[in-house]
Amino acid sequence: MRWTISIAPGADCIQGLRLSYMQIFNVSVVSGPSWGQLAVVGSGFRYSAGTETPGTDKFTLLISGSNRHHRGTSTLEVEVNPQ
């Protein structure tokens, strides 16, 4: 799965990952961002952009959980564009 977000330099983005019937058991960082800072917060993440972002950043998360009692994992690739 791929997401794209836009964020201003020096700003934070907090994003939850759970929807509807989903239960999230674990969120882990597969590859971290090059320019910003990333923290897993419960069943979501917080991305903090650097004050001087040189361009597009990206990171990858691994999410494990269940949806209507069907267990599985998903890889989420997030591309961060400066505003």
Secondary structure, 3 states (H helix, E strand, C coil): CEEEEEECCCCEEEEECCCCCEEEEEEEEEECCCCCEEEEECCEEEEECCCCCCCCEEEEEEEEEEECCEEEEEEEEEEEEEC
